[in-house]
Structures are given as structure tokens and as C-alpha cells.
């Protein structure tokens, strides 16, 4: 059974869906942009047979109305880890998609003693190869646009549903797999001006994230890097970039027939991956 709750931590209140027995190892699922915790609705209950599963709205998004003090991913990692621990999480695995994957990496890099594994899905990590190559790709134009102060809010506010649909359709293996009702829930999660700004602030902080991540580190926390194969990007450069950045224990996995929204487009394969691969790390 899935339960919705508010978790108070550090002066913030995070809305989260939870399922499973808190005595089991915890699985913290983190959405990205432009998603909300609704991204994981179809997988929470199946995964609860193996894990105590938590899926929060990131600070400032959806029903998590309170704003984080910074959009830097190491700060957000501390907030969501603290919230999960406050909810009873132990032996924690953090699995994030898109910006959530950047936060999962920050959890491993900067808060590694608090987790047993970080699963990084369908994202590039700021400051870590192939970061510069990805930024130079014309298909990734929105990273620069979203980083401009104020202008994205001015142009997107009130039109976020149509704007988000452009990305859902471009990044999905099959856009028809993303239901209209879910698209509407994502748009609603960013309807408040503060929420829309929060999402763009994640991009505005990426230059600082990149500087932070470029500093030498030795990541002893295991990493699992996962991609869908719909965009045809090879996974090897991402894995090698993380290894060169100091990841001492890293594995990878490709989910066939899916684009970015793995829990929606390939829910069965997503569940199997976490059940089979995560406990082995």
C-alpha cells in the first residue's frame, strides 16, 4: 500500500509517497525536470516487496512548497537524504533520473557514508565527462536557455504544459507511453511561480555544480549508471567519465526500448534492474 506523507526536515516540509516496511533496506527515488514524484507511481508498490520505498517531490516542486536554500545538488542531496532518514530509511539506495540523477551522484560524492549505492539514470553529471560534449550538442539547447535569469519564467509561465510536452515527446522512446493524465500532473507540479523558478534554478546552479564536481574525489560508494537506449547515445563515455572523476566501484546497465522516463516507458525492466542489480553492489 502506498502512503502519502509530509516529512519535516531542516525547516522544510517534503511531500513524499512511501510504500513497504521500514525495516527493509530503503530505496529513495528522485525525479528530475520537469517531473514530480508522480513519475514513480507505477513502480512504488511492486518495489515495496524488496525495499522501503520513498519518492518525494523535490524541494519547491509539487506539494513540497518550501524552497531549498540552494539549488546546488550537494545541498539538495543532504536535504532528501535527511528527509528519508527522518522517515525511517536505513541501508539506503538512492536512485535518481535526470536532475535527480545529479542529486544521486552528489549523495555518493559528498554524503557517501549515508548510502550504500547511488543509481544514476539518463543524465550527465555537471563537470564530469562527457559534460562539455553534451553542452555543445544543439539538441541540449535548453540547458543554456534555462540558466538565463528570469526569461524562462516569463516565456514558459502559464504554458508549461505545452513546453514540457516538447521535451516529453523528444526524449521518450515512444511518446504515446507517457499518458496525458501524467503529463498534466507534471505541469501542475510547476504551476506555482516558485515551483517553475525552482526547476530553472536547478540549471542555473549547474555551473557551480560543475566546479564542485571537478575537484578531485575518491568515491568509495558504489555507483550504477543506467540509460535507456532510445537516444542511441553510447553508455561507455558516461561510465568512463565517472571512473576518471574518482568512482572506484561502478557498474552500468542499458534498458532497451526506452527513452528518458524509464519508470513509465519500461516499468518492468526498471523494477527488475533495481531488484537484480542494486542488491549485488
C-alpha positions as CSV (number, residue, x, y, z in Angstrom):
1,X,0.0,0.0,0.0
2,X,1.2,3.5,-0.9
3,X,1.0,6.2,1.8
4,X,1.4,9.9,1.2
5,X,3.1,11.9,3.9
6,X,4.8,15.2,4.7
7,X,8.4,14.9,6.1
8,X,9.7,17.9,8.1
9,X,13.4,18.3,7.9
10,X,15.7,21.3,8.3
11,X,12.8,23.8,8.3
12,X,11.4,22.3,5.1
13,X,8.4,20.1,4.5
14,X,8.7,17.5,1.7
15,X,5.7,15.7,0.3
16,X,6.5,12.0,-0.3
17,X,4.9,8.7,-1.3
18,X,6.1,5.7,0.7
19,X,5.5,2.0,0.4
20,X,6.8,-1.0,2.2
21,X,8.3,-2.0,5.6
22,X,10.7,0.5,7.1
23,X,12.7,-2.5,8.4
24,X,13.8,-3.3,4.8
25,X,16.6,-1.6,3.0
26,X,15.4,1.8,1.8
27,X,15.1,2.9,-1.8
28,X,14.9,6.7,-2.3
29,X,13.6,7.6,-5.8
30,X,14.3,11.1,-7.1
31,X,12.6,12.7,-10.1
32,X,14.1,15.3,-12.4
33,X,12.9,18.1,-14.6
34,X,10.1,18.6,-15.5
35,X,8.7,15.8,-13.4
36,X,7.3,15.2,-9.9
37,X,7.1,12.2,-7.6
38,X,4.2,11.0,-9.8
39,X,6.9,9.7,-12.1
40,X,7.2,6.7,-9.8
41,X,3.6,5.9,-9.1
42,X,3.5,2.7,-11.1
43,X,6.6,1.2,-9.5
44,X,6.3,2.0,-5.8
45,X,4.1,-0.9,-4.8
46,X,5.9,-3.6,-6.8
47,X,9.3,-2.4,-5.4
48,X,8.0,-2.4,-1.9
49,X,8.2,-6.2,-1.8
50,X,12.0,-5.7,-1.6
51,X,12.5,-2.2,-0.3
52,X,11.1,0.5,1.9
53,X,10.4,2.9,-1.0
54,X,10.2,6.7,-0.8
55,X,9.5,9.1,-3.6
56,X,9.5,12.8,-2.6
57,X,8.6,15.9,-4.6
58,X,12.0,17.7,-4.6
59,X,12.0,20.9,-2.5
60,X,9.9,23.6,-4.1
61,X,8.1,21.2,-6.5
62,X,4.5,20.0,-6.4
63,X,3.3,19.6,-2.8
64,X,6.8,20.3,-1.4
65,X,6.1,24.0,-1.1
66,X,9.2,25.1,0.9
67,X,12.2,26.3,-1.0
68,X,15.7,24.9,-0.5
69,X,18.4,27.3,0.5
70,X,20.3,26.5,-2.7
71,X,19.8,24.6,-6.0
72,X,23.3,23.1,-5.8
73,X,22.9,19.3,-6.0
74,X,25.1,18.6,-2.9
75,X,22.7,20.8,-0.9
76,X,19.6,19.0,-2.3
77,X,21.2,15.6,-1.7
78,X,21.6,16.5,2.0
79,X,18.0,17.6,2.3
80,X,16.5,14.5,0.6
81,X,18.8,12.1,2.5
82,X,17.9,13.8,5.8
83,X,14.2,13.6,5.0
84,X,14.5,9.9,4.1
85,X,16.3,9.2,7.3
86,X,13.7,11.1,9.2
87,X,11.1,8.9,7.7
88,X,12.9,5.8,8.9
89,X,15.1,4.9,6.0
90,X,18.2,2.8,6.6
91,X,20.7,0.9,4.4
92,X,19.7,3.4,1.7
93,X,19.9,3.2,-2.1
94,X,19.4,6.5,-3.9
95,X,18.1,6.2,-7.5
96,X,17.7,9.4,-9.5
97,X,16.7,10.3,-13.0
98,X,17.7,13.5,-14.9
99,X,18.4,16.2,-12.3
100,X,17.5,13.5,-9.7
101,X,20.5,11.6,-11.1
102,X,22.7,14.6,-10.5
103,X,21.5,14.6,-6.9
104,X,22.1,10.9,-6.5
105,X,25.7,11.4,-7.7
106,X,26.1,14.2,-5.2
107,X,24.8,11.9,-2.5
108,X,27.5,9.4,-3.3
109,X,30.3,12.0,-3.8
110,X,29.6,14.2,-0.7
111,X,27.4,12.1,1.6
112,X,28.6,8.6,0.7
113,X,28.7,7.3,4.3
114,X,24.9,7.7,4.5
115,X,24.1,5.4,1.5
116,X,25.0,2.0,0.2
117,X,24.5,2.7,-3.6
118,X,23.7,5.5,-6.0
119,X,21.8,4.7,-9.2
120,X,22.3,7.5,-11.7
121,X,19.8,7.4,-14.6
122,X,19.7,9.1,-18.0
123,X,21.7,12.2,-17.2
124,X,25.1,13.8,-17.5
125,X,26.9,14.9,-14.3
126,X,27.9,18.6,-14.3
127,X,31.7,18.9,-14.7
128,X,32.3,15.3,-15.5
129,X,32.8,13.9,-19.0
130,X,31.0,14.0,-21.3
131,X,29.6,17.2,-19.8
132,X,31.4,19.6,-22.2
133,X,30.4,17.5,-25.2
134,X,26.8,17.3,-24.2
135,X,26.6,21.1,-23.6
136,X,27.9,21.6,-27.2
137,X,25.1,19.4,-28.7
138,X,22.4,21.6,-30.3
139,X,19.8,19.2,-29.0
140,X,20.7,20.3,-25.5
141,X,19.9,23.9,-26.1
142,X,17.6,24.1,-23.1
143,X,20.5,23.9,-20.6
144,X,21.7,27.3,-21.6
145,X,18.2,28.8,-22.0
146,X,17.1,27.6,-18.6
147,X,20.2,29.2,-17.0
148,X,19.2,32.7,-18.1
149,X,17.8,34.7,-15.2
150,X,14.0,35.4,-15.4
151,X,13.5,34.9,-19.1
152,X,12.4,31.2,-19.0
153,X,9.8,32.0,-16.3
154,X,8.5,34.9,-18.4
155,X,8.1,32.8,-21.6
156,X,7.1,29.5,-20.0
157,X,4.8,30.6,-17.2
158,X,1.2,29.6,-18.0
159,X,2.3,27.5,-20.9
160,X,4.4,24.9,-19.0
161,X,2.1,22.0,-20.2
162,X,2.9,22.6,-23.8
163,X,6.5,23.4,-23.1
164,X,7.0,20.3,-21.1
165,X,5.3,18.2,-23.8
166,X,8.0,19.2,-26.2
167,X,10.6,17.5,-24.0
168,X,8.5,14.5,-23.1
169,X,8.0,13.9,-26.8
170,X,11.6,14.5,-27.8
171,X,13.1,12.3,-25.0
172,X,10.7,9.4,-25.0
173,X,11.3,6.3,-27.0
174,X,7.6,6.3,-27.8
175,X,5.7,9.5,-26.6
176,X,2.4,7.6,-26.6
177,X,3.7,5.7,-23.5
178,X,3.5,8.9,-21.5
179,X,-0.2,9.3,-20.6
180,X,-1.9,12.7,-20.9
181,X,-3.0,12.5,-17.3
182,X,0.6,12.1,-16.1
183,X,1.7,15.0,-18.3
184,X,-1.0,17.1,-16.7
185,X,0.2,16.2,-13.2
186,X,3.8,17.2,-14.1
187,X,2.6,20.5,-15.5
188,X,0.5,21.1,-12.3
189,X,3.6,20.4,-10.1
190,X,5.2,23.5,-11.6
191,X,2.1,25.7,-11.8
192,X,3.2,27.9,-8.9
193,X,5.7,30.6,-10.0
194,X,8.0,29.5,-7.2
195,X,8.0,25.9,-8.4
196,X,8.7,26.9,-12.0
197,X,11.6,29.1,-10.9
198,X,12.9,26.2,-8.7
199,X,13.1,23.9,-11.8
200,X,15.0,26.5,-13.8
201,X,17.3,27.3,-10.8
202,X,18.5,23.7,-10.9
203,X,20.0,24.6,-14.3
204,X,21.3,28.0,-13.0
205,X,23.3,26.1,-10.3
206,X,24.9,23.7,-12.7
207,X,28.0,25.8,-13.3
208,X,28.6,25.8,-9.6
209,X,27.9,22.0,-9.5
210,X,30.4,21.6,-12.3
211,X,33.1,23.5,-10.4
212,X,32.4,21.4,-7.3
213,X,32.4,18.1,-9.1
214,X,35.6,18.9,-10.9
215,X,37.6,18.9,-7.7
216,X,39.5,15.6,-7.0
217,X,37.5,13.0,-5.2
218,X,37.6,9.3,-4.3
219,X,34.1,7.9,-4.4
220,X,34.1,4.7,-2.4
221,X,30.3,4.4,-2.5
222,X,29.3,2.1,-5.4
223,X,27.6,3.7,-8.5
224,X,25.3,2.1,-11.0
225,X,24.9,4.2,-14.2
226,X,21.7,3.4,-16.2
227,X,20.4,4.6,-19.6
228,X,17.6,3.9,-21.9
229,X,18.8,3.2,-25.4
230,X,16.2,5.2,-27.4
231,X,18.5,8.2,-27.9
232,X,21.3,6.0,-29.3
233,X,23.9,7.6,-27.1
234,X,26.6,5.1,-26.0
235,X,26.8,4.5,-22.3
236,X,30.6,4.0,-22.2
237,X,31.6,7.7,-22.2
238,X,29.4,8.4,-19.1
239,X,30.8,5.4,-17.2
240,X,34.4,6.2,-18.1
241,X,33.8,9.9,-17.1
242,X,32.6,8.8,-13.7
243,X,35.5,6.5,-13.3
244,X,38.0,9.2,-14.2
245,X,36.2,11.5,-11.7
246,X,37.1,9.1,-8.9
247,X,34.4,6.5,-8.8
248,X,36.2,3.4,-7.5
249,X,33.2,1.0,-7.8
250,X,31.0,1.5,-10.9
251,X,28.7,-0.7,-12.9
252,X,26.3,0.1,-15.8
253,X,23.1,-1.1,-17.3
254,X,21.2,-0.3,-20.5
255,X,17.4,-0.7,-20.6
256,X,16.2,-1.4,-24.2
257,X,13.3,0.3,-25.9
258,X,13.0,3.2,-23.5
259,X,13.8,6.9,-23.5
260,X,14.4,9.1,-20.5
261,X,11.3,8.2,-18.5
262,X,12.3,4.7,-17.5
263,X,9.8,4.1,-14.7
264,X,7.0,4.9,-17.2
265,X,8.3,3.6,-20.5
266,X,9.8,0.4,-19.2
267,X,8.4,0.0,-15.7
268,X,9.0,-3.8,-15.7
269,X,12.6,-3.5,-16.7
270,X,13.1,-0.6,-14.3
271,X,11.8,-2.7,-11.4
272,X,13.9,-5.8,-12.4
273,X,17.0,-3.7,-12.7
274,X,16.7,-2.3,-9.2
275,X,15.8,-5.7,-7.7
276,X,18.6,-7.6,-9.5
277,X,21.4,-5.2,-9.9
278,X,21.2,-2.9,-6.8
279,X,21.5,-5.7,-4.1
280,X,24.6,-7.1,-5.8
281,X,26.6,-3.9,-5.4
